Amino acid sequence: MKLIIQHNGAACVVGLIGTASEIVEHFNGFWNHGATRGELTWGHDNFAHFWTTPKKLYSSYLSRARLELMKRDTAKYKGKKGGFDVVARRFADLKLKQIRLDRCLYMYKSEDIYKVTLGDVSDEWEKDYEDGKGLYKPVVKA
């Protein structure tokens, strides 16, 4: 499972790359921890994205980290300044830094926009659209 992020003003798009079940599982995790209240948009079989804000994304990772730490023995954090929250914040920061910055959204080539704006929508253009030609798809590196 790979995550990519594209910042877009005050919001950002998080792209999920993997199998359909992995994508749904990760999206549900983000949903459950408050990263988004939007819907998952599928680009193709192995790619989907959702909209959020950087603050909500960070809060989601922080919530996940706190939950994981609460499942463990929290006695070793008692009496320390900040308790286990300091560790949870470090974990959330690390998870955010691991997301690769890249474009997530499909983008048309300028020729396609030219054809659409001038009303020249031919069968060939529609076929290219259905085949995925002229659309930006993130390259997945192993």
N, C-alpha and C positions, 0 to 999 in steps of 0.2 A: 504494500500500500504506500503510495507516495502522495504528498500534499504539496500544492503550489499555491502561491498567493499573488494576487494582482491588486495593488492599491489603486483606488479610483476616487480621489477626493477624500471626503470624510468616511466613505465606505470602502470595503474591500471585497473581493471575490476570492473564495477559497475553492480551488480545484482539487478533486479527489480522483486519483488514478489507481485502478486496480480491478479486481473482479467485481461483478455486480453485488455479490453478497458482502464483500469487504466495504464497498462504497456505502451501502445502506447501513451497515453496522457502524461505521465511523460517523456518518451523518446523524444517525440516531443519538450517538454519544454527544455530538455537538449540540443537538436539539435539546437533549435532556439537561445539559449543563448551561443552557441559556445563550449559546453563541448565536443562534438564529431562531426566528419564528417564521421564516420564509420557507419556501419549498425547494426541494432538490431538483435541479434542472439537468437533464441528461443531454450530453453532447453526442456520444456514441456509446457502444457497449461497455467500454472500459474507462469512460470519463464522465464525470458529472461535476456540477459546481453549485454553490449557494452564496448568497450575499450576507454580509455581517459588517460589523465595525471592528477596528483593532481593539477597542476597549472590551467589547463583548467577547471577542476571541480570547483575549488574555484572561478575562474572568472565567471563561469556560475551562481553560487549562488550569487555572488556579483552583477552581472547584473540583476538578478531577484529581489534582494532586492532594488536596486536603482529604478527599474521600479515601484515597489510597493510603495516606499516612494514618488516618483514623482506624483503618483496618489492622494496622500494625500496633506494636507496643508503644504507646505514647508516653509512658512513664519516664523515659530517658530525656524527654523534652521539658519536663516539669522543672520549674525554677530557673530556666534559661530565659533570657530576654527574647520576647517574641514567640516563644514556644516552637511548635513545629511549623508555624506559619512562615518562618524565615526559610525553612527548607522547601516548603510548598511553593513559595515565590521564586526561589532559585530554579526549581523544577519547571515551573510555568515559563520562566524566561528562556530556559534551555529549549523547551519544546517549540516556542515561537521562533527561536533562531534556527531551528532545524528545518523549518518550512522554506522551500526554495522560492525565491522571488522570480516570477515568470508571468507571461500572459495566460489567462485562463479562458477568456471569451473567444468565441469564433469571430473572425474578422473577415470581411469581404475584401477582395482585391479591388483596386480602383476601377478596373475595366467592368467589373460586375456592378458597381455602384453607378457607373456611367450608363450602362445598359438599362438599369432599373429607373433611373431618374429621367431618362429620355423616353421611357415607355417601350423600349425594344426588348420585351420579354419574349424570347423565342423558346421553342421546345429544347433547343440545344443548351440554353442557359439553365433551364429547369433540370435537365439531365445532369449537368455539371453540379448543380446544387445538391441533388439527391445522391450523387456519387461522392460528395465531399470535396470535389476539386474547387479551388478558390477559397477554401476555408482554412483558417489557421487552426491547426491542432498541435497541442504541446508534444514535443518529442520526449519520449520516455527513454531515459538511459538506464541501463541495468547497473 
